[in-house]
Amino acid sequence: MSEDGFGFTLRFSRRYSMAHRLISGVAPNCRVPHGHDEVVTVDIVENSNAGLDEKTNMLVEFEQVKGRWFKWIDKAVDHSFHLGDGDPLVAYFRENEPDMLPRLLITPGDPTTEIRAACFARKLRAFLDADNPGFACHRLTIQETPTNAVEFRPWGANAVLPQGDHWWTRPDQSINDLAAA
Ligand SMILES: [Zn+2]
């Protein structure tokens, strides 16, 4: 985006179903595994603000910037179970239902909407860095319920998430690091 604020923003939304539980104890109701139908919305801008392609009048063909992101939401995030890395249910699934491990989305600490927004934004950055290095996500919103949403400005992602190689830094379909462990 230019300094005077002129520029185009591409905005894409996708809906998915998920389940999670929070074990910190701050919200007792959330200790019970439960689900939401969420909508994640991302704002994508072109870093150089080069403007429209002369032939197509597009910034970029939409599929090029949203394709891998939507595939990840549809195939990996939809109907996944979000658990914190310290939740004993992770060990339960490892021991009793290992075929379910690819369906567990594991966050550092409780899988709140806030930390998931940070993980999602970092994952989208990995996809954009791989496919569309001229583009960046400037805002990501998870609408958890019709009345609750969390908005995240991705430039803070490095302050929120543990450093190093994790599923949120890899431009692949992963939603946890269990296979690597
Ligand atoms: Zn919830």
Residues whose N, C-alpha, C, O or C-beta is under 5 A from the ligand:
A	BS01	ZN	none
